[in-house]
Amino acid sequence: MALRRIKLVVAYDGTNYCGWQVQPNGVSVQAMLQKHIEALTGEKIMLTGASRTDSGVHALGQVAVFDTSRPWPAERFVPALNQRLPKDIVIQSAEEVAADFHPRYQKTLKTYEYRILNRRVPLPNQRLNSYFVPQPLDLEAMSKAAEEIIGTHDFHNFCSVKTKVTNTVRTITNLTLTREEDMICLRITGDGFLYNMVRIIVGGLLKVGFHKKTAADIRKSLETSERYVVGPTAPPQGLTLINIEYLE
């Protein structure tokens, strides 16, 4: 029987996982999903994800595909898998796509959100999905500095030294910071993100919010060919992959 390609949209709380990708040192979201899909279909499958989120990072709109010979309607995979999966992984939707559809090698816009809990003392119910920052933050200064990041730039100073790609140019189409009571939300959309890129951007903007760096430092980090990192890498628990929009 011919193979069919099924596209899943997956949400997960990354707290208990070593990231999306299969790792030798812990349980990954990919491995957990793959195990339950194989148990459901009775087939050996290879699950391919769109974004390799790090340990502790969450997702609402991760995209993954697998091939199956089962003739079931694609939408049946949603309740069938959700009954089997742990409560911190949920299939949002499933659909059949073309056999050559690949979740990574197509033009996309990805949107991430980073949440900063900015108050004097932490809140226990926010500890797993936000970064607690007790010091006052200048949101106006952070927003002004964030404007420097929008556009097409070489982000080699906004990625981990472990990054293996040779092309570090990316385009950021939107970046906003909003505050609702004690929660600051940074939302960023772009055509791609380097390893730790969003978390390093957050770290740099936090330095601006503390008045330890300025918008000019952000601009210098984007323009210089030297290694000039404005801030530290913010911790993973504040980061969520919100959505992946396929443009073709």
C-alpha positions as CSV (number, residue, x, y, z in Angstrom):
1,M,0.0,0.0,0.0
2,A,1.3,3.5,-0.9
3,L,2.7,5.7,1.9
4,R,0.8,8.8,2.9
5,R,2.5,11.8,4.6
6,I,0.7,13.1,7.7
7,K,1.4,16.6,9.0
8,L,0.8,17.2,12.7
9,V,0.6,20.4,14.6
10,V,1.8,19.7,18.1
11,A,1.7,21.6,21.4
12,Y,3.9,20.6,24.4
13,D,5.2,21.7,27.7
14,G,9.0,21.2,27.3
15,T,9.7,21.1,31.1
16,N,10.2,17.4,31.3
17,Y,12.0,16.9,28.0
18,C,15.6,17.3,26.7
19,G,14.2,19.2,23.8
20,W,12.5,18.3,20.6
21,Q,15.2,16.2,18.9
22,V,16.1,12.7,20.0
23,Q,19.0,12.8,22.4
24,P,21.1,10.0,24.0
25,N,20.9,11.7,27.4
26,G,17.2,12.0,28.0
27,V,13.6,11.7,26.7
28,S,12.8,14.1,23.9
29,V,9.4,15.2,22.5
30,Q,10.3,13.7,19.2
31,A,11.1,10.3,20.8
32,M,7.9,10.3,22.8
33,L,5.7,11.1,19.8
34,Q,7.5,8.6,17.6
35,K,7.0,5.8,20.2
36,H,3.2,6.4,20.4
37,I,2.7,6.8,16.7
38,E,4.5,3.5,16.1
39,A,2.4,1.8,18.8
40,L,-0.8,3.2,17.1
41,T,0.1,2.3,13.5
42,G,2.2,-0.8,14.1
43,E,4.8,0.6,11.7
44,K,8.3,1.8,12.1
45,I,8.2,5.6,11.4
46,M,10.6,8.5,11.2
47,L,9.1,11.7,12.6
48,T,10.6,14.9,11.3
49,G,10.0,18.3,13.0
50,A,10.1,21.8,11.8
51,S,12.0,23.3,14.7
52,R,14.5,21.7,17.1
53,T,13.5,23.4,20.3
54,D,15.9,23.2,23.2
55,S,15.5,21.5,26.6
56,G,12.8,23.3,28.6
57,V,11.4,25.2,25.6
58,H,7.6,24.9,24.9
59,A,5.5,24.9,21.8
60,L,2.0,25.6,20.7
61,G,2.5,25.2,17.0
62,Q,5.4,22.8,16.3
63,V,5.0,21.0,12.9
64,A,6.0,17.4,12.3
65,V,5.4,14.9,9.6
66,F,5.6,11.1,9.3
67,D,4.7,8.5,6.5
68,T,2.2,5.7,7.0
69,S,0.5,3.1,4.9
70,R,-2.6,3.2,7.2
71,P,-5.7,4.3,5.2
72,W,-7.3,6.1,8.2
73,P,-8.5,9.7,7.7
74,A,-5.8,12.0,8.9
75,E,-8.0,13.7,11.5
76,R,-8.4,10.4,13.3
77,F,-4.8,10.7,14.4
78,V,-5.7,13.6,16.7
79,P,-7.9,11.8,19.2
80,A,-6.1,8.5,18.8
81,L,-2.8,9.9,19.7
82,N,-4.0,12.3,22.4
83,Q,-5.5,9.3,24.2
84,R,-2.0,7.7,24.3
85,L,0.3,10.7,24.8
86,P,1.3,12.1,28.2
87,K,-0.7,15.2,29.2
88,D,2.2,17.5,28.4
89,I,2.1,16.7,24.7
90,V,-1.1,17.4,22.6
91,I,-1.8,17.0,18.9
92,Q,-3.6,20.1,17.8
93,S,-4.4,19.0,14.3
94,A,-3.5,16.4,11.6
95,E,-3.8,16.5,7.8
96,E,-2.5,14.6,4.8
97,V,0.0,16.6,2.7
98,A,2.0,16.0,-0.4
99,A,4.6,13.3,-0.3
100,D,7.4,15.9,-0.9
101,F,6.3,18.2,1.9
102,H,9.2,18.8,4.3
103,P,8.5,20.9,7.5
104,R,12.0,22.5,7.5
105,Y,13.0,23.0,3.8
106,Q,10.2,25.4,2.8
107,K,9.7,29.1,3.1
108,T,8.1,29.9,6.4
109,L,7.5,32.6,9.0
110,K,8.1,31.4,12.6
111,T,6.7,33.2,15.6
112,Y,8.1,32.8,19.1
113,E,7.1,34.4,22.4
114,Y,9.3,35.0,25.4
115,R,7.6,35.7,28.7
116,I,9.3,37.7,31.5
117,L,7.7,37.8,35.0
118,N,8.7,41.2,36.2
119,R,7.8,41.7,39.9
120,R,9.3,41.8,43.3
121,V,8.7,38.1,44.2
122,P,8.1,35.1,41.9
123,L,4.8,33.3,41.3
124,P,4.9,29.5,41.7
125,N,2.4,28.9,38.9
126,Q,4.5,30.9,36.4
127,R,7.8,29.3,37.2
128,L,7.8,26.8,34.3
129,N,6.7,29.1,31.5
130,S,8.3,32.5,32.2
131,Y,11.6,34.0,33.4
132,F,11.4,35.7,36.7
133,V,13.2,39.1,36.8
134,P,12.8,41.0,40.1
135,Q,14.7,44.2,39.0
136,P,12.7,47.1,37.4
137,L,12.8,47.0,33.6
138,D,12.6,50.0,31.3
139,L,10.1,48.7,28.7
140,E,10.3,51.8,26.6
141,A,14.1,51.5,26.2
142,M,13.8,47.8,25.4
143,S,11.1,48.5,22.7
144,K,13.3,51.2,21.1
145,A,16.3,48.9,21.1
146,A,14.1,46.1,19.6
147,E,13.5,48.2,16.5
148,E,17.1,47.8,15.6
149,I,16.6,44.0,15.3
150,I,13.7,44.3,12.7
151,G,14.9,43.8,9.1
152,T,17.5,41.6,7.4
153,H,20.8,41.4,9.4
154,D,23.7,39.1,10.0
155,F,22.8,37.6,13.4
156,H,26.2,35.9,14.1
157,N,26.4,37.8,17.4
158,F,22.9,36.5,18.4
159,C,23.6,32.8,18.2
160,S,25.5,30.2,20.2
161,V,29.1,29.5,19.3
162,K,27.8,25.9,18.8
163,T,25.9,27.1,15.7
164,K,27.0,25.0,12.7
165,V,25.3,26.9,9.9
166,T,27.5,29.0,7.6
167,N,24.9,31.6,6.7
168,T,23.8,33.6,9.7
169,V,21.7,36.2,7.8
170,R,18.0,36.2,8.8
171,T,15.1,38.5,8.4
172,I,12.9,39.6,11.3
173,T,9.6,40.9,10.2
174,N,8.1,41.8,13.5
175,L,9.2,42.2,17.1
176,T,7.0,43.7,19.8
177,L,7.2,43.9,23.6
178,T,4.0,44.3,25.6
179,R,3.3,44.4,29.3
180,E,0.1,43.2,31.1
181,E,0.3,43.7,34.8
182,D,3.6,41.9,35.8
183,M,4.1,39.9,32.6
184,I,6.2,41.2,29.8
185,C,5.8,39.4,26.5
186,L,8.2,39.6,23.7
187,R,6.8,38.3,20.4
188,I,9.1,37.9,17.4
189,T,8.4,36.7,13.8
190,G,11.1,35.9,11.2
191,D,12.0,33.7,8.3
192,G,14.3,31.6,10.5
193,F,16.2,31.5,13.8
194,L,19.7,30.4,14.7
195,Y,20.6,28.3,17.7
196,N,19.6,30.2,20.8
197,M,18.9,33.3,18.7
198,V,15.7,34.4,20.4
199,R,17.1,33.8,23.9
200,I,20.2,35.9,23.1
201,I,18.0,38.7,21.7
202,V,16.0,38.6,25.0
203,G,19.3,38.6,27.0
204,G,20.5,41.7,25.1
205,L,17.2,43.5,25.5
206,L,17.1,42.8,29.2
207,K,20.5,44.5,29.5
208,V,18.9,47.5,27.8
209,G,16.0,47.3,30.3
210,F,18.5,47.4,33.2
211,H,20.2,50.5,31.6
212,K,23.4,48.5,31.3
213,K,23.3,48.6,27.4
214,T,21.7,50.8,24.8
215,A,20.0,50.5,21.4
216,A,23.4,51.5,20.0
217,D,25.0,48.4,21.5
218,I,22.3,46.3,19.8
219,R,23.0,48.0,16.5
220,K,26.8,47.5,16.9
221,S,26.3,43.8,17.6
222,L,24.4,43.5,14.3
223,E,26.8,45.6,12.3
224,T,30.2,44.5,13.5
225,S,32.0,41.4,12.1
226,E,33.7,40.9,15.4
227,R,32.3,38.9,18.3
228,Y,30.2,41.4,20.3
229,V,27.4,39.8,22.3
230,V,25.3,42.4,24.1
231,G,23.8,40.1,26.8
232,P,23.6,36.5,28.1
233,T,21.4,33.8,26.8
234,A,18.0,34.0,28.6
235,P,16.9,30.7,30.2
236,P,14.7,28.3,28.2
237,Q,11.5,28.1,30.2
238,G,10.3,31.6,29.1
239,L,10.3,30.6,25.4
240,T,7.4,29.2,23.4
241,L,7.2,28.4,19.6
242,I,3.8,29.9,18.8
243,N,3.3,29.3,15.1
244,I,4.9,28.2,11.9
245,E,3.3,29.7,8.7
246,Y,4.1,28.0,5.5
247,L,4.3,30.5,2.6
248,E,4.3,28.1,-0.3
